[in-house]
């Protein structure tokens, strides 16, 4: 999805246009997440870009996208550009580190001392 959302439209409330743009983004993401996953893929990830225009858009994390839209609306921007592309995500196992082992050993000692 690549779209330039206008916030100043004659006869339309600016806040409602901002809400409608956030709703459209959420609806697109929900529809993409319902799509069947290809073999070897664990989840849908999203590559997002945000900016005042398509040429000035920068890469952002999906979790910050709605907040950036709110900030643009509060700053009085006339429009903003959003690009969301679904990508394949594969979960990676977290590496075991010594501090995690020591925390679990410490928790077991505390648990057994209470018994």
Residue frames as qw, qx, qy, qz and C-alpha x, y, z in Angstrom:
[[0.000, 0.891, 0.454, 0.000, 0.00, 0.00, 0.00],
 [0.381, -0.062, 0.034, 0.922, 1.40, 3.35, -1.03],
 [0.015, -0.794, -0.552, -0.255, -0.77, 6.35, -0.45],
 [0.164, 0.176, -0.177, 0.955, -0.65, 10.10, 0.12],
 [0.199, -0.653, -0.715, 0.149, -3.28, 10.97, 2.72],
 [0.046, 0.493, 0.094, 0.864, -4.73, 14.50, 2.46],
 [0.258, -0.401, -0.696, 0.537, -5.79, 16.12, 5.73],
 [0.139, 0.449, 0.149, -0.870, -7.23, 19.37, 4.36],
 [0.067, 0.314, 0.801, 0.505, -10.26, 18.65, 2.21],
 [0.262, -0.136, -0.016, -0.955, -13.01, 21.21, 1.75],
 [0.711, -0.235, -0.192, -0.634, -16.14, 20.28, 3.71],
 [0.853, -0.131, -0.497, 0.089, -14.45, 17.50, 5.72],
 [0.546, -0.812, 0.175, -0.111, -13.36, 17.58, 9.34],
 [0.314, 0.694, -0.632, 0.142, -9.56, 17.32, 9.65],
 [0.401, -0.374, 0.761, -0.346, -9.73, 15.01, 12.69],
 [0.856, 0.204, 0.366, -0.302, -12.10, 12.62, 10.92],
 [0.694, 0.645, -0.315, -0.051, -9.75, 12.46, 7.92],
 [0.030, 0.598, -0.760, 0.253, -6.87, 11.57, 10.24],
 [0.635, -0.125, 0.663, -0.377, -8.98, 8.87, 11.91],
 [0.859, 0.433, 0.093, -0.256, -10.02, 7.52, 8.51],
 [0.488, 0.675, -0.552, 0.045, -6.39, 7.30, 7.38],
 [0.221, -0.429, 0.815, -0.320, -5.39, 5.39, 10.54],
 [0.781, 0.117, 0.475, -0.389, -8.37, 3.07, 10.04],
 [0.776, 0.573, -0.190, -0.183, -7.34, 2.39, 6.44],
 [0.223, 0.616, -0.737, 0.166, -3.78, 1.52, 7.53],
 [0.449, -0.232, 0.767, -0.395, -5.03, -0.83, 10.27],
 [0.835, 0.311, 0.253, -0.377, -7.50, -2.45, 7.86],
 [0.632, 0.627, -0.449, -0.083, -4.76, -3.08, 5.28],
 [0.017, 0.500, -0.822, 0.271, -2.46, -4.63, 7.90],
 [0.637, -0.040, 0.631, -0.441, -5.23, -6.84, 9.26],
 [0.841, 0.454, 0.007, -0.295, -6.09, -8.04, 5.75],
 [0.459, 0.636, -0.618, 0.054, -2.41, -8.75, 5.02],
 [0.235, -0.391, 0.812, -0.363, -2.01, -10.71, 8.27],
 [0.787, 0.128, 0.437, -0.417, -4.98, -12.92, 7.33],
 [0.660, 0.565, -0.421, -0.259, -3.30, -13.91, 4.07],
 [0.991, -0.109, 0.008, 0.070, -1.93, -17.45, 3.93],
 [0.305, -0.788, 0.495, 0.201, 1.70, -17.75, 4.91],
 [0.698, 0.514, -0.487, -0.111, 4.10, -19.29, 2.37],
 [0.945, -0.171, -0.216, 0.175, 6.08, -22.39, 3.37],
 [0.687, 0.039, -0.246, 0.683, 8.93, -21.65, 5.76],
 [0.001, -0.475, 0.060, -0.878, 7.49, -18.31, 6.92],
 [0.258, -0.295, -0.782, 0.484, 6.39, -17.74, 10.52],
 [0.026, 0.753, 0.462, -0.467, 4.63, -14.36, 10.31],
 [0.393, 0.751, 0.267, 0.459, 4.02, -11.31, 8.15],
 [0.416, -0.464, -0.106, 0.775, 6.43, -8.46, 8.81],
 [0.308, 0.887, 0.338, 0.070, 5.95, -4.96, 7.40],
 [0.496, -0.022, 0.108, 0.861, 8.43, -2.61, 5.75],
 [0.020, 0.886, 0.452, -0.101, 7.09, 0.90, 6.37],
 [0.372, 0.143, 0.077, 0.914, 7.99, 4.36, 5.11],
 [0.100, -0.849, -0.495, 0.156, 6.51, 7.66, 6.32],
 [0.351, -0.176, 0.076, 0.916, 7.00, 11.28, 5.35],
 [0.265, 0.572, 0.197, -0.751, 5.36, 14.44, 4.06],
 [0.653, 0.553, -0.258, -0.450, 5.82, 13.26, 0.44],
 [0.994, 0.099, 0.038, 0.035, 6.90, 10.05, -1.28],
 [0.624, 0.583, -0.298, 0.426, 10.36, 11.41, -2.07],
 [0.076, -0.637, 0.473, -0.604, 10.94, 12.60, 1.52],
 [0.885, -0.353, -0.046, -0.300, 9.63, 9.43, 3.20],
 [0.071, 0.567, -0.788, 0.229, 12.00, 7.55, 5.50],
 [0.622, -0.097, -0.776, -0.037, 11.99, 3.98, 6.78],
 [0.401, -0.434, 0.418, -0.690, 10.15, 3.59, 10.10],
 [0.015, -0.019, -0.983, 0.182, 9.17, 0.66, 12.30],
 [0.306, -0.440, -0.692, -0.483, 5.54, -0.42, 12.02],
 [0.410, -0.566, -0.633, 0.333, 4.87, 0.10, 15.74],
 [0.204, -0.422, -0.134, 0.873, 5.66, 3.82, 15.41],
 [0.121, 0.289, 0.608, 0.729, 3.57, 4.43, 12.30],
 [0.215, -0.758, -0.588, -0.182, 0.25, 5.40, 13.95],
 [0.429, -0.699, -0.193, 0.538, 2.07, 7.69, 16.38],
 [0.312, -0.154, 0.347, 0.871, 3.81, 9.44, 13.48],
 [0.016, -0.527, -0.642, -0.556, 0.45, 9.92, 11.79],
 [0.344, -0.808, -0.454, 0.152, -0.91, 11.50, 14.98],
 [0.434, -0.514, 0.044, 0.739, 2.12, 13.80, 15.23],
 [0.211, 0.153, 0.508, 0.821, 1.68, 14.91, 11.62],
 [0.162, -0.699, -0.614, -0.329, -1.97, 15.72, 12.31],
 [0.425, -0.785, -0.290, 0.346, -1.15, 17.69, 15.46],
 [0.436, -0.319, 0.217, 0.813, 1.66, 19.56, 13.69],
 [0.362, 0.709, 0.159, -0.585, -0.83, 20.84, 11.11],
 [0.228, -0.211, 0.757, 0.575, 0.51, 18.98, 8.08],
 [0.572, 0.333, -0.134, -0.738, -1.64, 19.22, 4.96],
 [0.923, 0.209, -0.235, -0.220, -0.78, 15.65, 3.91],
 [0.378, -0.576, 0.725, 0.013, 1.49, 12.71, 4.65],
 [0.684, 0.360, -0.568, -0.284, 2.71, 9.70, 2.70],
 [0.670, -0.339, 0.620, -0.228, 2.54, 6.11, 4.00],
 [0.643, 0.374, -0.621, -0.247, 4.03, 3.03, 2.36],
 [0.649, -0.322, 0.629, -0.283, 3.47, -0.42, 3.88],
 [0.652, 0.362, -0.606, -0.277, 4.76, -3.55, 2.20],
 [0.892, -0.323, 0.234, -0.211, 4.20, -7.00, 3.67],
 [0.355, 0.590, -0.725, 0.021, 7.39, -9.03, 3.93],
 [0.879, -0.145, -0.452, -0.042, 8.07, -12.59, 5.02],
 [0.253, -0.718, 0.500, -0.413, 9.22, -12.97, 8.62],
 [0.828, -0.008, -0.553, 0.094, 11.06, -15.93, 10.13],
 [0.573, -0.783, 0.150, -0.190, 11.54, -16.16, 13.88],
 [0.542, 0.471, -0.606, 0.342, 15.08, -16.72, 15.11],
 [0.762, -0.474, -0.405, 0.176, 15.91, -18.48, 18.38],
 [0.182, -0.932, 0.224, -0.219, 17.32, -16.19, 21.04],
 [0.596, 0.379, -0.618, 0.344, 20.91, -17.01, 21.93],
 [0.751, -0.582, -0.294, 0.105, 21.47, -18.42, 25.40],
 [0.242, 0.698, -0.386, 0.552, 23.67, -16.19, 27.52],
 [0.457, -0.001, -0.737, 0.498, 25.26, -16.79, 30.91],
 [0.177, -0.106, 0.357, -0.911, 23.18, -14.12, 32.66],
 [0.708, -0.125, -0.269, -0.641, 19.92, -15.86, 31.68],
 [0.733, -0.052, -0.671, 0.095, 21.19, -19.14, 33.14],
 [0.267, 0.047, -0.608, 0.747, 22.22, -17.43, 36.37],
 [0.414, -0.152, 0.100, -0.892, 18.82, -15.73, 36.69],
 [0.804, -0.135, -0.410, -0.408, 16.97, -19.02, 36.31],
 [0.628, -0.001, -0.679, 0.379, 19.34, -20.72, 38.79],
 [0.011, 0.120, -0.443, 0.888, 18.79, -17.87, 41.24],
 [0.609, -0.165, -0.109, -0.768, 15.01, -18.14, 40.83],
 [0.799, -0.094, -0.586, -0.096, 15.17, -21.90, 41.49],
 [0.412, 0.054, -0.647, 0.640, 17.18, -21.32, 44.69],
 [0.262, -0.129, 0.258, -0.921, 14.67, -18.78, 45.94],
 [0.735, -0.121, -0.334, -0.577, 11.77, -21.06, 45.09],
 [0.756, -0.061, -0.640, 0.123, 13.31, -24.08, 46.86],
 [0.227, 0.117, -0.572, 0.780, 14.27, -22.03, 49.92],
 [0.452, -0.182, 0.091, -0.868, 10.63, -21.01, 50.37],
 [0.794, -0.125, -0.502, -0.320, 9.45, -24.64, 50.42]]
